[in-house]
């Protein structure tokens, strides 16, 4: 069994996700979705491609270029890793259930054209779309089909809770994409949305089959409800995730400017460097893996620009608890513990450094009123985001004196996300109406 929905619905879902990505990522210009069929064949078939125009206003659709993945596609045996055969990024995404980023196409080890013809292709990112096995095979009573094997005789996805149902490929302008960049993380989030949407479409069709004998008015009401719920589930959480991602990006831009005015030892970078050095002082042959893991986690924190509340929680769960385990295993003295605790507390304080009055006073490009409102918006708890908040943020980003590197890009992205939030409000209203009709057993006739 695999994702089985009609072609029009499948193309609509694929176009929707490509459209969202292309409009949200200014450095992306083309997107393609490949459907991965069920076992044992795992046929990879190109469903649709979209190319955004130079004005980024409209997208042209179709499959104009010749491709081995055009219908009927390629079977797993044709694209999996084999000795003496060019490696394909598709095989990596399907077998490993991991993404592939061609940040330097001239050295792309999984470019077939580069290996066969010596011609390098463009910059792109490929992301597998995962669905949980127990969700996809919901009617199989826990019995899963026999999945194919790789060239080493190992069964695919044997120890994974997921299966790959599709692969998203996004092309980027040269030298604007890298492994682990914000763009790749956004595409990963959207891939989960596509998996949920495809599964939702399939569950809807299965439900319609079992409801064939119900009255027409009930079927219509359930269709409205299923459509609204599907959109609410797949889009509501996504919108808030994208807004938070853009706020993190804005904090990153702001702090790279404002923290230049600050003592480096007070910044997150300076404190992380101190913690990394302190971790090395604890290193022994026995705890070396734990030390390396701690340093990796602390270094990764430098790439995150979370809200203060979220950042403090991250520090506690990812850094402070690792230090507690390390010092307990090393029988650290109370003096050693106090030194580390002080550094971690300074790390927490650094999360609010971008809004301190001393630094704001030194930043003279904005008026005091604008600076105060800007940092309030940027550093407030983002668990609750409403349209009024987004309006204020968009208004601030209209101020040219702010001078963020990607200010206009962020403003346009947040403006589009605000429109999506308004649409979600209408969907929620439709859902409530449908729920009342179903629960009260009312027909579609107007009240007398």
C-alpha positions in Angstrom: 0.0 0.0 0.0 1.1 3.6 -0.7 -0.4 7.0 -1.1 -3.3 6.4 -3.5 -5.3 9.5 -4.4 -6.6 10.7 -7.8 -4.1 12.6 -10.0 -5.8 16.0 -9.9 -5.8 16.0 -6.1 -2.2 14.8 -6.0 -1.1 17.5 -8.3 -3.0 20.1 -6.3 -1.3 19.1 -3.1 2.1 19.1 -4.8 1.5 22.5 -6.4 0.4 24.0 -3.1 3.6 23.0 -1.3 5.8 24.2 -4.2 3.9 27.5 -4.3 4.4 28.0 -0.6 8.1 27.3 -0.7 8.8 29.5 -3.8 6.9 32.5 -2.4 8.5 32.2 1.0 12.1 31.7 -0.2 13.2 34.5 -2.5 16.4 32.7 -3.5 14.4 29.6 -4.7 13.2 29.6 -8.3 12.0 26.1 -9.1 10.3 23.2 -7.3 9.5 19.6 -8.2 7.7 16.8 -6.3 8.3 13.1 -6.9 5.9 10.5 -5.7 7.4 7.3 -4.2 5.3 4.3 -4.9 4.6 1.4 -2.6 6.9 -1.6 -2.0 8.5 -3.6 -3.4 9.0 -1.3 -6.5 9.2 2.1 -4.7 8.7 3.7 -8.2 9.9 7.4 -8.1 7.7 9.4 -10.5 7.9 13.1 -11.2 4.4 14.6 -10.5 4.8 18.3 -11.2 7.3 21.1 -11.5 6.8 24.9 -10.9 9.1 27.8 -12.0 8.5 31.2 -10.5 8.9 34.3 -12.8 11.6 37.0 -12.3 9.0 39.3 -10.7 8.0 36.5 -8.3 4.3 37.1 -9.0 3.3 33.9 -10.8 4.4 30.3 -11.3 4.4 28.3 -14.5 3.6 24.6 -14.2 4.4 21.4 -16.1 7.0 18.8 -16.9 8.7 20.3 -20.0 12.2 18.8 -19.5 12.9 15.1 -20.3 13.5 13.1 -17.2 14.0 9.4 -16.3 11.6 10.1 -13.6 8.7 11.0 -15.9 5.8 8.5 -15.9 6.1 5.6 -15.2 9.2 6.6 -13.3 12.1 4.6 -12.1 11.9 1.5 -9.8 14.0 1.2 -6.7 16.3 -1.3 -8.5 17.0 1.3 -11.1 18.0 4.2 -8.8 19.4 2.6 -5.6 23.1 2.7 -4.9 24.9 0.0 -6.8 28.6 -0.7 -7.3 30.0 0.7 -10.6 26.8 2.8 -11.1 26.5 6.6 -10.7 25.1 7.5 -7.3 21.7 9.4 -7.2 20.5 11.8 -4.6 17.1 10.2 -4.9 18.5 6.9 -3.6 20.0 8.7 -0.6 16.7 10.5 0.3 14.6 7.3 0.0 17.0 4.8 1.7 18.4 7.1 4.4 15.2 9.2 4.9 17.5 12.2 5.0 17.9 15.3 2.9 20.5 16.0 0.2 21.8 19.5 -0.5 23.9 20.4 -3.5 25.6 23.5 -2.1 28.5 23.1 -4.6 27.2 21.3 -7.7 30.8 21.1 -9.1 31.6 18.6 -6.3 28.1 16.9 -6.0 28.9 13.2 -5.4 25.3 12.3 -6.3 24.9 14.2 -9.5 24.4 11.7 -12.3 25.3 14.2 -15.0 28.5 15.2 -13.2 29.6 11.6 -12.9 28.6 10.5 -16.4 29.0 13.6 -18.5 31.3 15.8 -16.4 28.6 18.5 -16.5 27.6 20.0 -13.2 23.9 20.9 -12.5 22.4 23.6 -10.5 22.2 24.3 -6.7 19.4 22.4 -5.1 18.0 20.8 -2.0 16.1 17.5 -1.9 13.9 16.5 1.1 12.1 13.2 1.7 8.4 13.4 2.7 7.9 11.0 5.6 4.7 9.4 6.9 4.5 7.2 10.0 4.0 3.5 9.1 1.2 3.0 11.6 -0.7 6.0 10.0 -0.2 4.8 6.4 -1.0 1.2 7.1 -3.8 1.9 9.5 -6.0 -1.0 8.2 -3.3 -3.6 8.3 -3.5 -4.4 12.0 0.2 -3.7 12.6 1.4 -5.9 9.7 3.6 -4.0 7.3 4.4 -5.1 3.7 7.8 -6.4 2.8 10.1 -3.5 1.9 12.9 -3.9 -0.7 16.5 -4.2 0.2 19.6 -2.1 -0.7 22.6 -3.5 -2.6 24.0 -4.9 0.7 20.9 -7.0 1.3 19.7 -4.8 4.2 15.9 -4.2 4.4 14.9 -0.6 3.9 13.4 1.3 6.9 13.6 -1.8 9.1 14.3 0.3 12.2 12.5 3.4 11.2 9.0 4.4 12.2 8.4 6.2 8.9 8.2 5.4 5.2 9.1 7.8 2.3 6.0 8.7 0.3 7.5 11.6 -1.8 10.6 13.7 -2.3 10.6 17.5 -2.7 13.4 19.1 -4.9 13.9 22.9 -4.7 16.4 24.7 -7.0 18.2 27.8 -5.8 20.1 30.7 -7.3 23.9 30.0 -7.3 25.7 30.1 -4.0 22.5 30.9 -2.0 21.9 27.5 -0.4 24.0 25.5 2.1 23.6 22.4 4.2 21.7 23.1 7.4 20.7 26.7 6.3 17.3 28.2 7.4 16.0 27.5 3.9 16.6 23.7 4.3 15.1 23.7 7.8 12.0 25.4 6.4 11.7 22.9 3.5 12.0 20.1 6.1 9.0 21.5 8.0 7.0 21.9 4.9 7.8 18.3 3.8 6.0 17.2 7.0 3.1 19.3 6.0 2.9 17.6 2.6 3.1 14.2 4.2 0.2 15.1 6.5 -1.8 16.5 3.6 -1.3 13.5 1.3 -2.3 11.2 4.2 -5.3 13.4 4.9 -6.4 13.2 1.3 -6.1 9.4 1.3 -7.9 9.0 4.6 -10.7 11.2 3.2 -11.1 9.0 0.1 -11.2 5.9 2.2 -13.8 7.5 4.4 -15.9 8.4 1.4 -15.8 4.8 0.2 -17.2 3.6 3.6 -19.8 6.3 3.6 -21.2 5.6 0.2 -24.6 4.7 1.5 -25.1 7.8 3.7 -27.5 10.6 2.7 -26.2 13.3 0.3 -26.6 16.1 2.8 -24.5 14.2 5.4 -21.8 13.5 2.8 -21.6 17.2 1.8 -21.4 18.3 5.4 -18.6 15.8 6.1 -16.7 16.9 3.0 -16.8 20.5 4.2 -15.7 19.4 7.6 -12.9 17.2 6.3 -11.6 19.9 4.0 -11.6 22.6 6.8 -10.0 20.2 9.3 -7.4 19.1 6.8 -6.4 22.7 6.1 -6.5 23.7 9.8 -4.2 20.7 10.8 -1.7 21.2 7.9 -1.6 24.9 7.7 -2.3 26.4 11.1 0.8 25.0 12.9 2.9 25.6 9.8 2.0 29.3 9.7 3.1 29.9 13.3 6.2 27.9 12.8 7.1 30.0 9.8 6.5 33.2 11.7 8.7 32.1 14.6 11.4 31.1 12.1 11.2 34.6 10.5 11.4 36.2 14.0 14.5 34.1 14.8 16.0 35.4 11.5 15.1 39.0 12.5 16.7 38.5 15.9 19.8 37.2 14.2 20.1 40.2 11.9 19.5 42.7 14.8 22.0 41.0 17.2 24.7 40.9 14.6 24.4 44.7 14.4 23.7 45.7 18.0 26.2 43.3 19.7 29.1 44.9 17.9 28.6 47.7 20.4 29.0 45.2 23.3 31.9 43.7 25.3 32.5 40.3 23.5 32.8 38.5 26.8 29.1 39.3 27.6 27.8 37.9 24.3 26.5 34.4 23.6 29.5 33.6 21.5 32.0 34.7 24.1 30.3 32.7 26.9 30.0 29.6 24.7 33.7 29.8 24.0 34.3 29.9 27.8 32.0 26.9 28.3 33.7 24.9 25.5 37.1 25.6 27.1 35.8 24.6 30.5 34.4 21.3 29.0 37.9 20.4 27.6 39.3 20.8 31.1 37.1 18.0 32.3 38.0 15.7 29.4 39.3 12.1 30.2 39.5 9.0 28.1 36.3 7.8 29.6 34.1 10.9 29.1 35.5 12.1 25.8 32.3 11.2 23.8 30.2 13.1 26.4 32.6 16.1 26.2 32.5 16.2 22.4 28.6 15.9 22.4 28.5 18.8 24.9 30.8 21.0 22.8 28.8 20.2 19.7 25.5 21.1 21.4 26.9 24.4 22.8 28.4 25.3 19.4 25.1 24.6 17.7 23.4 27.1 20.1 25.4 29.9 18.4 23.3 29.3 15.3 20.0 29.7 17.1 18.4 33.0 17.7 15.4 32.0 19.8 13.1 34.2 21.9 14.5 34.6 25.5 11.9 32.2 27.0 12.5 29.5 24.4 16.2 30.1 24.6 16.3 29.7 28.3 14.4 26.4 28.1 16.8 25.2 25.4 19.8 26.1 27.6 18.3 24.2 30.5 17.4 21.0 28.6 20.3 20.8 26.2 23.3 22.4 28.0 22.6 22.7 31.7 21.5 19.1 32.1 24.5 17.8 30.2 26.8 19.8 32.5 25.0 18.4 35.5 25.6 14.8 34.3 29.2 15.6 33.4 30.1 17.2 36.7 28.4 14.5 38.7 30.3 11.8 36.8 33.6 13.7 37.3 32.9 14.3 41.0 33.4 18.0 40.5 34.0 20.2 43.5 31.5 22.8 44.7 33.9 25.5 43.4 34.0 24.0 40.0 30.2 23.7 39.9 29.8 27.3 40.9 32.1 28.5 38.1 30.0 26.5 35.5 26.7 27.6 37.0 27.8 31.3 36.8 28.7 30.9 33.1 25.4 29.2 32.3 23.5 32.0 34.2 25.5 34.6 32.1 24.5 32.6 29.0 20.8 33.0 30.0 21.3 36.7 30.5 23.0 37.1 27.1 19.7 36.1 25.4 18.3 39.5 26.4 21.4 41.5 25.6 19.9 42.8 22.4 17.3 44.8 24.3 19.4 46.3 27.1 19.1 50.0 27.7 22.9 50.5 27.6 23.3 49.1 24.1 20.1 50.7 22.8 21.4 54.1 24.0 24.5 53.6 21.9 22.5 52.7 18.8 21.6 56.2 17.4 20.1 55.3 14.0 16.6 55.0 15.4 14.5 57.2 17.7 14.1 56.1 21.3 10.4 55.3 20.7 11.0 53.1 17.7 13.9 51.3 19.4 11.7 50.5 22.4 8.8 49.2 20.3 11.2 47.2 18.1 12.9 45.3 20.9 9.5 44.7 22.7 8.2 43.0 19.5 11.5 41.2 18.8 12.0 39.7 22.3 8.5 39.1 23.6 7.2 35.6 24.2 6.0 34.3 20.8 3.7 31.6 22.2 0.8 33.9 21.2 1.0 35.7 18.0 -2.0 37.7 16.6 -2.7 39.9 13.7 -2.2 43.1 15.7 1.3 41.9 16.6 2.1 41.3 13.0 0.7 44.7 11.9 3.1 46.4 14.4 6.0 44.3 13.2 5.3 45.1 9.6 5.0 48.8 10.4 8.4 48.8 12.2 10.0 46.9 9.2 8.8 49.7 7.0 11.3 52.0 8.8 14.3 52.4 6.5 16.5 53.6 9.4 16.4 50.1 10.9 18.9 49.0 8.2 18.8 45.2 8.7 20.6 43.3 5.9 17.4 41.4 4.8 14.8 43.8 6.2 12.6 44.0 3.0 12.7 40.2 2.6 11.5 39.7 6.1 8.8 42.3 5.8 7.4 40.7 2.7 7.5 37.2 4.2 5.7 38.3 7.4 3.1 40.2 5.2 2.4 37.0 3.3 2.1 35.0 6.5 -0.3 37.5 8.0 -2.6 37.0 4.9 -2.4 33.3 5.5 -3.4 33.8 9.2 -6.5 35.7 8.1 -7.4 32.9 5.7 -7.0 30.4 8.6 -9.5 32.4 10.6 -12.1 32.0 7.8 -11.3 28.2 7.6 -11.9 27.9 11.4 -15.2 29.6 11.0 -16.2 27.2 8.2 -15.2 24.3 10.4 -17.4 25.5 13.3 -20.4 25.8 10.9 -19.9 22.3 9.6 -19.5 20.9 13.0 -22.8 22.4 14.1 -24.5 21.0 11.1 -23.2 17.5 11.6 -23.7 17.5 15.4 -27.2 18.9 15.2 -28.2 16.8 12.2 -29.4 19.8 10.2 -29.9 19.7 6.5 -28.6 22.3 4.0 -32.1 23.8 3.8 -32.3 27.4 5.1 -34.2 27.9 8.4 -37.9 28.6 8.2 
